Amino acid sequence: MAIRRIVQYPDPILKKKAKHVTKFHDRLHKLLDDMADTMYDAPGVGLAGPQVAILKRVIVVDIGDGLIEAVNPELYDMEGEQILPPEGCLSIPRLLGNVRRAERLTLKAQDRYGEPFELEADGYLARALQHEVDHLNGILFIDIAENVFEPEEG
């Protein structure tokens, strides 16, 4: 188990576009393992390569239904709209924001071995996937939120 440092805003790497993965080897597998360990340790529900200072198009997501690893993810067939619950981010602690996201989508990606797969998602999973893919494109939730606020202590 290896926990990596999570890059914090306003680090400029968070605004850069991640590069397409072309090599599916042990280093990629180690990165995905480390990202999952880091996400669970934080604790969070998603993590993207740039958040651990790696400009590669890789994400991990687990909203409680099991780990999803996606290499070179793309989102298609985005439908509907959701704005709640407010979003947070491991790279921007202590802030939340209301972001309009698609309610349903299809994720097309590759697994850690380079095999293509598709996943249909809705609700919270769709929201988490959109949030992490935005990270790969240098977009932070605070860039697109209708409002950003500090949660009330409670």
N, CA and C of each residue as an Amber inpcrd file, in Angstrom:
protein
   462
   0.8470000  -1.1740000   0.0000000   0.0000000   0.0000000   0.0000000
   0.8900000   1.2340000   0.0000000   0.6220000   2.1280000  -0.9500000
   1.3890000   3.3650000  -1.0180000   0.4230000   4.5330000  -1.1240000
   0.5450000   5.4340000  -0.1870000  -0.2870000   6.6330000  -0.1780000
   0.5250000   7.7540000  -0.8100000  -0.0330000   8.3590000  -1.8530000
   0.6340000   9.4840000  -2.5030000   0.0950000  10.8040000  -1.9560000
   0.8960000  11.8270000  -2.1070000   0.4840000  13.1750000  -1.6980000
  -0.5670000  13.6870000  -2.6780000  -1.6620000  14.1940000  -2.1410000
  -2.7060000  14.7810000  -2.9790000  -2.3700000  16.2510000  -3.2060000
  -2.2590000  16.6300000  -4.4710000  -1.9430000  17.9990000  -4.8580000
  -3.0920000  18.9120000  -4.4240000  -2.7400000  20.0490000  -3.8450000
  -3.7350000  20.9920000  -3.3440000  -3.8210000  22.2320000  -4.2390000
  -5.0310000  22.7210000  -4.4110000  -5.2740000  23.9690000  -5.1110000
  -4.5760000  25.0990000  -4.3540000  -3.8870000  26.0090000  -5.0040000
  -3.8970000  26.3630000  -6.4140000  -2.7160000  25.8170000  -7.2360000
  -2.1800000  24.6670000  -6.8960000  -1.0610000  24.1070000  -7.6580000
  -1.4110000  24.1080000  -9.1560000  -0.5320000  24.6520000 -10.0050000
  -0.8420000  24.7810000 -11.4360000  -1.0370000  23.4510000 -12.1740000
  -0.5330000  22.3430000 -11.6380000  -0.7200000  21.0650000 -12.3310000
  -2.2050000  20.7130000 -12.4290000  -3.0020000  21.2050000 -11.4990000
  -4.4370000  20.9100000 -11.5100000  -5.1630000  21.5600000 -12.6860000
  -4.5390000  22.5400000 -13.3240000  -5.1570000  23.2320000 -14.4550000
  -4.6340000  22.7370000 -15.8060000  -3.7590000  21.7290000 -15.7800000
  -3.1840000  21.2070000 -17.0180000  -3.9730000  20.0110000 -17.5230000
  -3.9380000  19.8170000 -18.8400000  -4.6350000  18.6930000 -19.4580000
  -3.7260000  17.4560000 -19.4060000  -4.2900000  16.3580000 -18.9480000
  -3.5270000  15.1080000 -18.8280000  -3.3310000  14.4630000 -20.2030000
  -2.2660000  13.6820000 -20.3030000  -1.9030000  13.0420000 -21.5710000
  -2.4830000  11.6250000 -21.6800000  -2.7800000  11.2580000 -22.9070000
  -3.3040000   9.9360000 -23.2400000  -2.2940000   8.8550000 -22.8230000
  -2.7820000   7.7850000 -22.2270000  -1.9260000   6.6620000 -21.8270000
  -1.7580000   5.7170000 -23.0150000  -0.5040000   5.3620000 -23.3090000
  -0.2320000   4.4470000 -24.4230000   0.4630000   3.1680000 -23.9720000
   1.0200000   3.1690000 -22.7630000   1.7430000   1.9930000 -22.2720000
   1.0160000   1.4200000 -21.0580000   0.6390000   0.1770000 -21.1610000
  -0.1080000  -0.5100000 -20.1000000   0.8270000  -1.5340000 -19.4580000
   1.6080000  -1.0680000 -18.5100000   2.6580000  -1.8890000 -17.9200000
   2.5960000  -1.8150000 -16.4040000   3.5820000  -2.4030000 -15.7480000
   3.5890000  -2.4750000 -14.2880000   3.5580000  -1.1000000 -13.6220000
   4.1900000  -0.1030000 -14.2410000   4.1820000   1.2420000 -13.6480000
   2.7700000   1.8230000 -13.6210000   2.0000000   1.5620000 -14.6830000
   0.6090000   2.0080000 -14.7040000  -0.1900000   1.2800000 -13.6300000
   0.0210000  -0.0100000 -13.5000000  -0.6920000  -0.7990000 -12.4880000
  -0.3760000  -0.2820000 -11.0890000   0.8810000   0.0290000 -10.8430000
   1.2970000   0.5690000  -9.5410000   0.6280000   1.9250000  -9.2900000
   0.5850000   2.7760000 -10.3230000  -0.0700000   4.0710000 -10.1970000
  -1.5400000   3.8880000  -9.8270000  -2.2480000   3.0070000 -10.5260000
  -3.6650000   2.7750000 -10.2340000  -3.8580000   2.2320000  -8.8190000
  -2.9960000   1.3040000  -8.4120000  -3.0700000   0.7690000  -7.0410000
  -2.8470000   1.8710000  -6.0120000  -1.8150000   2.6870000  -6.2490000
  -1.5090000   3.7830000  -5.3240000  -2.6420000   4.8010000  -5.2800000
  -3.2350000   5.1020000  -6.4450000  -4.3410000   6.0590000  -6.4750000
  -5.5290000   5.5370000  -5.6730000  -5.8380000   4.2570000  -5.8080000
  -6.9450000   3.6830000  -5.0370000  -6.6310000   3.7490000  -3.5430000
  -5.4220000   3.3560000  -3.1620000  -5.0380000   3.4190000  -1.7510000
  -5.1440000   4.8480000  -1.2120000  -4.7010000   5.8080000  -2.0120000
  -4.7280000   7.2150000  -1.6100000  -6.1660000   7.7110000  -1.4670000
  -7.0090000   7.3470000  -2.4260000  -8.4180000   7.7540000  -2.3810000
  -9.1090000   7.2030000  -1.1380000  -8.9110000   5.9160000  -0.8610000
  -9.5520000   5.3060000   0.3020000  -9.0160000   5.8970000   1.6080000
  -7.7220000   6.2010000   1.6420000  -7.1060000   6.7470000   2.8430000
  -7.5870000   8.1690000   3.1370000  -7.9500000   8.9250000   2.0920000
  -8.2250000  10.3680000   2.2370000  -9.3430000  10.7360000   3.2180000
 -10.5040000  10.1660000   3.2990000 -11.1670000   9.2790000   2.3520000
 -11.9340000  10.0860000   1.3080000 -12.0300000   9.5260000   0.1110000
 -12.7650000  10.1720000  -0.9710000 -13.4620000   9.1290000  -1.8210000
 -14.1540000   9.5870000  -2.8560000 -14.8620000   8.6690000  -3.7570000
 -14.2650000   8.6790000  -5.1550000 -13.2650000   9.5200000  -5.3990000
 -12.6420000   9.5520000  -6.7120000 -11.3110000  10.2720000  -6.6560000
 -10.4580000   9.9450000  -7.6210000  -9.1510000  10.5790000  -7.7160000
  -8.6800000  10.4720000  -9.1610000  -8.0680000  11.5440000  -9.6470000
  -7.5520000  11.5910000 -11.0150000  -6.0380000  11.7650000 -10.9900000
  -5.3770000  11.3120000 -12.0470000  -3.9220000  11.3930000 -12.1400000
  -3.3340000  12.7430000 -11.7380000  -3.8440000  13.8610000 -12.2680000
  -3.2620000  15.1570000 -11.8990000  -3.3200000  15.4550000 -10.4010000
  -4.2580000  14.8400000  -9.6890000  -4.3590000  15.0860000  -8.2510000
  -3.2230000  14.4380000  -7.4660000  -2.4970000  13.5200000  -8.0940000
  -1.3070000  12.9410000  -7.4720000  -0.0630000  13.3070000  -8.2860000
  -0.1610000  14.4450000  -9.0070000   0.9470000  15.0340000  -9.7740000
   1.3910000  14.1780000 -10.9490000   0.4710000  13.3800000 -11.5040000
   0.7670000  12.5710000 -12.6830000  -0.1700000  13.0120000 -13.8020000
   0.3770000  13.6180000 -14.8470000  -0.4430000  14.1180000 -15.9470000
  -0.7530000  13.0130000 -16.9580000  -1.4180000  11.9970000 -16.4890000
  -1.8760000  10.8710000 -17.3230000  -3.3860000  10.7660000 -17.1700000
  -4.0580000  10.3050000 -18.2190000  -5.5210000  10.1980000 -18.2330000
  -5.9480000   8.9040000 -17.5240000  -5.8970000   8.9420000 -16.2070000
  -6.3100000   7.8110000 -15.3730000  -7.1610000   8.3350000 -14.2170000
  -8.2170000   7.5910000 -13.8950000  -9.0580000   7.9260000 -12.7460000
  -9.4060000   6.6470000 -11.9910000  -9.6860000   6.8250000 -10.7140000
 -10.2690000   5.7570000  -9.9010000 -11.4890000   6.3480000  -9.2020000
 -12.5490000   5.5420000  -9.1020000 -13.7940000   5.9820000  -8.4730000
 -14.3740000   4.8160000  -7.6960000 -14.8730000   5.1020000  -6.5120000
 -15.6280000   4.1110000  -5.7420000 -16.6310000   4.8590000  -4.8760000
 -17.9090000   4.8090000  -5.2710000 -18.9530000   5.4830000  -4.4970000
 -19.5650000   4.5400000  -3.4680000 -18.9360000   3.3640000  -3.2960000
 -19.4270000   2.3810000  -2.3410000 -19.8730000   1.0870000  -2.9870000
 -19.7870000   1.0340000  -4.3190000 -20.2100000  -0.1570000  -5.0600000
 -19.0400000  -0.9400000  -5.6400000 -17.8180000  -0.5940000  -5.2610000
 -16.6470000  -1.2620000  -5.7960000 -15.8110000  -0.3130000  -6.6330000
 -14.5350000  -0.6340000  -6.7330000 -13.5670000   0.2200000  -7.4190000
 -13.7430000   0.1740000  -8.9300000 -13.7400000   1.3560000  -9.5350000
 -13.7010000   1.4940000 -10.9920000 -12.3810000   2.1600000 -11.3340000
 -11.6030000   1.5040000 -12.1860000 -10.3800000   2.0910000 -12.7280000
 -10.6550000   2.3840000 -14.1950000 -10.3410000   3.5900000 -14.6350000
 -10.5740000   3.9580000 -16.0290000  -9.3460000   4.6700000 -16.5730000
  -8.8170000   4.1260000 -17.6550000  -7.6710000   4.7010000 -18.3410000
  -8.1890000   5.2930000 -19.6540000  -7.7730000   6.5180000 -19.9500000
  -8.2280000   7.2400000 -21.1390000  -9.7550000   7.3310000 -21.2040000
 -10.4020000   7.7300000 -20.1070000 -11.8620000   7.7610000 -20.0910000
 -12.4470000   8.8770000 -20.9510000 -13.5640000   8.5760000 -21.5780000
 -14.3410000   9.5500000 -22.3440000 -15.7960000   9.3710000 -21.9550000
 -16.5550000  10.4710000 -21.9390000 -17.9550000  10.4330000 -21.5560000
 -18.8270000  10.6850000 -22.7800000 -19.8870000   9.8720000 -22.9220000
 -20.7950000   9.9550000 -24.0600000 -22.2380000   9.8750000 -23.5800000
 -23.1500000  10.1850000 -24.4980000 -24.5850000  10.0180000 -24.2550000
 -25.0140000  10.6510000 -22.9390000 -24.5400000  11.8570000 -22.7000000
 -24.8670000  12.5330000 -21.4460000 -26.2810000  13.0990000 -21.5520000
 -27.1240000  12.7320000 -20.5620000 -28.5280000  13.1230000 -20.5890000
 -28.9760000  13.5810000 -19.2100000 -30.0570000  14.3520000 -19.1960000
 -30.6510000  14.7720000 -17.9460000 -29.7900000  15.7930000 -17.2270000
 -30.2390000  16.1520000 -16.0220000 -29.4980000  17.1450000 -15.2580000
 -29.6850000  16.9010000 -13.7660000 -28.6020000  17.0700000 -13.0340000
 -28.6310000  17.0130000 -11.5730000 -27.7230000  18.1140000 -11.0470000
 -28.0680000  18.6510000  -9.9080000 -27.2230000  19.6840000  -9.2980000
 -26.9050000  19.3520000  -7.8440000 -27.6340000  18.4350000  -7.2310000
 -27.3900000  18.0520000  -5.8400000 -26.9260000  16.6180000  -5.7770000
 -26.1370000  16.2290000  -4.8280000 -25.6360000  17.0090000  -3.6990000
 -24.4780000  17.9160000  -4.1210000 -24.1400000  18.8890000  -3.2700000
 -22.9760000  19.7220000  -3.5740000 -21.7110000  18.8590000  -3.6740000
 -20.7900000  19.3120000  -4.4990000 -19.5320000  18.5910000  -4.7010000
 -18.4210000  19.1650000  -3.8480000 -17.5200000  18.2780000  -3.4740000
 -16.2730000  18.6580000  -2.8400000 -15.1410000  18.0270000  -3.6140000
 -13.9170000  18.2360000  -3.1600000 -12.7570000  17.7170000  -3.8740000
 -11.5990000  17.5450000  -2.9020000 -10.9000000  16.4260000  -3.0350000
  -9.7460000  16.1780000  -2.1710000  -8.6410000  17.2040000  -2.3860000
  -8.6010000  17.8230000  -3.5700000  -7.5870000  18.8390000  -3.8510000
  -8.0010000  20.2360000  -3.4110000  -9.2790000  20.3800000  -3.0220000
  -9.7790000  21.6860000  -2.5820000 -10.5690000  21.4660000  -1.2930000
  -9.8770000  21.1300000  -0.2180000 -10.5890000  20.8490000   1.0310000
 -11.3060000  22.0860000   1.5750000 -12.3320000  21.8290000   2.3490000
 -13.0930000  22.8700000   3.0440000 -13.9800000  23.7110000   2.1530000
 -14.1650000  23.3250000   0.8770000 -15.0970000  24.0360000   0.0070000
 -16.0310000  23.0320000  -0.6570000 -17.2520000  23.4670000  -0.8890000
 -18.2480000  22.7010000  -1.6470000 -18.8180000  23.6220000  -2.7090000
 -19.4630000  23.0280000  -3.7110000 -20.1020000  23.8370000  -4.7450000
 -21.2190000  23.0750000  -5.4190000 -22.1980000  23.8260000  -5.9190000
 -23.2940000  23.2380000  -6.6810000 -22.9300000  23.2930000  -8.1600000
 -22.8150000  22.1010000  -8.7710000 -22.3930000  21.9800000 -10.1590000
 -23.4710000  21.2370000 -10.9340000 -23.8760000  21.7910000 -12.0730000
 -24.8330000  21.0950000 -12.9430000 -24.0960000  19.9790000 -13.6800000
 -24.6030000  18.7840000 -13.5240000 -24.0080000  17.6000000 -14.1500000
 -25.0940000  16.8100000 -14.8660000 -24.6860000  15.9920000 -15.8170000
 -25.6210000  15.0780000 -16.4750000 -26.0820000  14.0300000 -15.4600000
 -27.3190000  13.6230000 -15.5610000 -27.8840000  12.6040000 -14.6820000
 -27.4600000  11.1980000 -15.1210000 -27.3040000  11.0140000 -16.4410000
 -26.9440000   9.7030000 -16.9970000 -25.8610000   9.8900000 -18.0530000
 -25.0130000   8.8660000 -18.1870000 -23.9560000   8.9260000 -19.1940000
 -23.4040000   7.5300000 -19.4540000 -22.6110000   7.4540000 -20.5010000
 -21.8410000   6.2520000 -20.7920000 -20.3640000   6.6020000 -20.7290000
 -19.6260000   5.8240000 -19.9590000 -18.1730000   5.9570000 -19.8730000
 -17.5590000   4.9310000 -20.8120000 -16.6730000   5.3930000 -21.6790000
 -15.8800000   4.5000000 -22.5170000 -14.4290000   4.7090000 -22.1110000
 -13.7470000   3.6050000 -21.7990000 -12.3810000   3.7090000 -21.2990000
 -11.6430000   2.4050000 -21.5790000 -10.4440000   2.3260000 -21.0430000
  -9.6500000   1.1000000 -21.0820000  -9.3540000   0.6880000 -19.6510000
  -9.1930000  -0.6090000 -19.4490000  -8.8040000  -1.0770000 -18.1280000
  -7.2820000  -1.0220000 -18.0060000  -6.7520000  -1.4860000 -16.9030000
  -5.3110000  -1.4000000 -16.6460000  -4.4720000  -2.1940000 -17.6390000
  -5.1100000  -3.0880000 -18.3920000  -4.3970000  -3.8980000 -19.3820000
  -4.5820000  -3.3800000 -20.8010000  -5.3300000  -2.2880000 -20.9510000
  -5.5580000  -1.7030000 -22.2660000  -6.8110000  -2.2000000 -22.9560000
  -7.5750000  -3.0610000 -22.2870000  -8.8040000  -3.5900000 -22.8810000
  -9.9220000  -2.5570000 -22.7730000 -10.6130000  -2.2790000 -23.8870000
 -11.6930000  -1.2950000 -23.8290000 -12.9120000  -1.8360000 -23.0790000
 -13.6250000  -0.9230000 -22.4170000 -14.8770000  -1.2800000 -21.7650000
 -15.7990000  -0.0740000 -21.7630000 -17.0830000  -0.3500000 -21.5520000
 -18.0950000   0.6870000 -21.4180000 -18.8460000   0.4660000 -20.1260000
 -19.3130000   1.5630000 -19.5540000 -20.0670000   1.5140000 -18.3120000
 -21.1520000   2.5750000 -18.3780000 -22.3970000   2.1650000 -18.1450000
 -23.4870000   3.1320000 -18.0550000 -23.6260000   3.5410000 -16.6010000
 -23.7790000   4.8380000 -16.3720000 -23.8440000   5.3470000 -15.0030000
 -24.9450000   6.3850000 -14.9020000 -25.5220000   6.4680000 -13.6940000
 -26.4790000   7.5320000 -13.4240000 -26.2900000   8.0100000 -11.9910000
 -26.9730000   9.0940000 -11.6570000 -26.9420000   9.6140000 -10.3000000
 -25.5450000   9.9710000  -9.8150000 -25.2710000   9.5310000  -8.5850000
 -24.0120000   9.8840000  -7.9200000 -22.7840000   9.3620000  -8.6710000
 -22.8730000   8.1500000  -9.2330000 -21.7380000   7.6200000  -9.9960000
 -21.4790000   8.4780000 -11.2280000 -22.5290000   8.8830000 -11.9290000
 -22.3560000   9.7540000 -13.0950000 -21.6870000  11.0590000 -12.6870000
 -22.1140000  11.6110000 -11.5550000 -21.5310000  12.8550000 -11.0410000
 -20.0370000  12.6680000 -10.7430000 -19.6940000  11.5870000 -10.0540000
 -18.2910000  11.3400000  -9.6890000 -17.4250000  11.1560000 -10.9390000
 -17.9230000  10.4250000 -11.9220000 -17.1540000  10.2170000 -13.1550000
 -16.9210000  11.5380000 -13.8830000 -17.9440000  12.3860000 -13.9540000
 -17.7840000  13.6830000 -14.6120000 -16.7620000  14.5470000 -13.8800000
 -16.8150000  14.5410000 -12.5580000 -15.8770000  15.3190000 -11.7470000
 -14.4330000  14.8870000 -12.0300000 -14.2010000  13.5710000 -12.0500000
 -12.8280000  13.0750000 -12.2520000 -12.3470000  13.3000000 -13.6830000
 -13.2100000  13.1080000 -14.6660000 -12.8050000  13.3690000 -16.0570000
 -12.5210000  14.8570000 -16.2410000 -13.2800000  15.7250000 -15.5770000
 -12.9550000  17.1580000 -15.6280000 -11.5190000  17.4030000 -15.1640000
 -11.0930000  16.7200000 -14.0910000  -9.7100000  16.8850000 -13.6200000
  -8.7140000  16.5850000 -14.7340000  -8.9960000  15.6060000 -15.5670000
  -8.0780000  15.2430000 -16.6520000  -7.9790000  16.3410000 -17.7050000
  -8.9840000  17.2080000 -17.7380000  -9.0130000  18.3080000 -18.6960000
  -8.6660000  19.6520000 -18.0590000  -8.1650000  19.6130000 -16.8240000
  -7.7470000  20.8370000 -16.1530000  -8.9020000  21.6740000 -15.6310000
 -10.0590000  21.0440000 -15.4490000 -11.2470000  21.7490000 -14.9660000
 -11.5100000  21.3390000 -13.5250000 -11.6540000  22.3260000 -12.6500000
 -11.9660000  22.0790000 -11.2520000 -13.4220000  22.4250000 -10.9930000
 -14.0190000  21.7890000  -9.9950000 -15.4350000  22.0610000  -9.7360000
 -15.6780000  23.5330000  -9.4190000 -14.6980000  24.2010000  -8.8240000
 -14.8820000  25.6200000  -8.5020000 -14.9100000  26.4890000  -9.7620000
 -14.4060000  25.9680000 -10.8860000 -14.4330000  26.7000000 -12.1540000
 -15.8340000  26.7220000 -12.7610000 -16.6440000  25.7080000 -12.4520000
 -17.9430000  25.5610000 -13.1230000 -19.1240000  25.5510000 -12.1530000
 -18.8550000  25.7140000 -10.8710000 -19.9270000  25.6980000  -9.8740000
 -20.7690000  26.9620000  -9.9620000 -22.0560000  26.7930000  -9.6940000
 -22.9480000  27.9530000  -9.6420000 -22.6790000  28.7720000  -8.3880000
 -22.2540000  28.1060000  -7.3390000 -21.8210000  28.7990000  -6.1310000
 -20.8480000  27.8990000  -5.3860000 -19.9290000  28.5080000  -4.6700000
 -18.9270000  27.7890000  -3.8780000 -19.0690000  28.3020000  -2.4480000
 -19.0250000  27.3730000  -1.4940000 -19.2350000  27.7620000  -0.1100000
 -18.4990000  26.8200000   0.8250000 -18.3060000  27.2830000   2.0580000
 -17.7390000  26.4510000   3.1160000 -18.8900000  25.7500000   3.8220000
 -18.7850000  24.4400000   4.0210000 -19.8810000  23.7390000   4.7150000
 -19.9520000  24.1810000   6.1670000 -21.1580000  24.1220000   6.6940000
 -21.3520000  24.4580000   8.1030000 -20.8290000  23.3270000   8.9480000
 -20.1850000  23.6700000  10.0500000 -19.7060000  22.6430000  10.9860000
 -20.9090000  22.0120000  11.6620000 -20.8400000  20.6950000  11.8730000
 -21.9760000  20.0990000  12.5360000 -21.7990000  18.7090000  12.7730000
